[in-house]
Amino acid sequence: MNYIDGQTAMVGDEVLIDGRHKGIVVACIDSGQYTAQYPQSEWAYLVEGTLIDTDFGGLIHYKNSANESIALVKRGVNL
C-alpha cells in the first residue's frame, strides 16, 4: 500500500487517517511485513493492504483501494 504522497507503507510507521485519526502500521500484507503480535500465519489471508492499530477503532484492515486518506507522519522502527 502507498500513502497519499506515494511513499510505501512500512511496519512501525505512524500515520494520520483522514486528517484527524492516528495509527501505527502493524502489518504490510503486500510486502510480507508483519509484527510478532500480528503474524503472517494469522493475517495473510487478507491478501492485500495494511493493518493499522488506530486510536479510534483498534485494529483496522485497509485495502489498497481504500477511500481513506492515509498520510505518513513519521517512519517508525520495526515492531
Secondary structure, 3 states (H helix, E strand, C coil): CECCCCCECCCCCEEEECCCEEEEEEEECCCCEECCCCCHHHHHHHCCCEEEEECCCEEEEECCCCCCCEEEEECCCCC
